[in-house]
Amino acid sequence: MDLIVDDQALFLDTPAGMVVILGCAHSGVINTLNYIAQITGTDKFYAVIGGMHLNRASRDRAHATVETLANYQVQVLGANHCTGTAAIVFLWHHFLGNCISCHVGTRLGFGI
């Protein structure tokens, strides 16, 4: 988490479930998901896509992120951008089979 105030995220209620598209998660991916859960009443997210700002995350923060994503029953995880290579590898290890490669130009459909 950092103090940059330009943080943005988009969430969509799709036929597949709630999808979150992160800009850079400067407020923290956990904080972002918790806020979306609070204002929507959801307790699970089908997909979380985008920058998770974990490039310099400690091991404890990485584990807390994995725990939160698991608690929210995330089925599709597309970490990119500022997540950082080490954190992306960590996420892929913990969510094997649920992670997707998600780069600029990737098209995803969630039953829309």
Residue pairs with C-beta under 8 A, 6 or more apart in sequence:
1 26
1 27
1 28
1 31
1 53
2 26
2 53
3 26
4 24
4 26
5 26
6 23
6 26
7 23
7 24
7 25
7 26
7 27
7 32
8 23
9 20
9 21
9 22
9 23
9 25
9 32
9 36
9 50
10 20
10 21
11 18
11 19
11 20
11 21
11 36
11 40
12 18
12 19
12 21
12 110
12 112
13 40
14 46
14 110
14 111
14 112
15 110
15 111
15 112
16 46
16 47
16 110
16 111
17 44
17 45
17 46
17 47
17 75
17 110
18 36
18 40
18 42
18 44
18 45
18 46
19 45
19 46
19 47
19 48
19 49
19 110
20 32
20 33
20 36
20 45
20 47
20 48
20 49
20 50
21 49
21 50
22 29
22 32
22 48
22 49
22 50
22 51
22 52
23 50
23 51
24 50
24 51
24 53
24 81
24 82
25 32
25 50
25 51
25 52
25 53
25 82
26 53
27 35
28 53
29 48
29 52
29 53
29 54
29 65
29 68
30 64
30 65
30 68
33 45
33 48
33 68
33 69
33 72
34 68
36 42
36 45
37 43
37 72
43 72
44 72
44 73
44 74
45 72
45 73
45 74
46 74
46 75
46 76
46 110
47 74
47 75
47 76
47 77
47 78
47 108
47 110
48 69
48 74
48 76
48 77
48 78
49 76
49 77
49 78
49 80
49 102
49 108
50 78
50 79
50 80
50 81
50 102
51 79
51 80
51 81
51 82
51 83
52 65
52 79
52 82
52 83
52 87
52 91
53 82
53 83
54 61
54 62
54 65
54 79
54 82
54 83
54 84
54 87
55 82
55 83
55 84
55 87
56 84
57 65
57 84
57 87
62 87
62 90
65 91
66 90
66 91
66 94
66 95
69 77
69 91
69 95
70 94
74 95
74 98
75 98
76 98
76 99
76 100
77 91
77 95
77 98
77 99
77 100
78 99
78 100
78 101
78 102
78 106
78 108
79 87
79 88
79 91
79 99
79 102
80 88
80 102
80 103
83 91
91 99
92 99
100 106
100 108
102 108
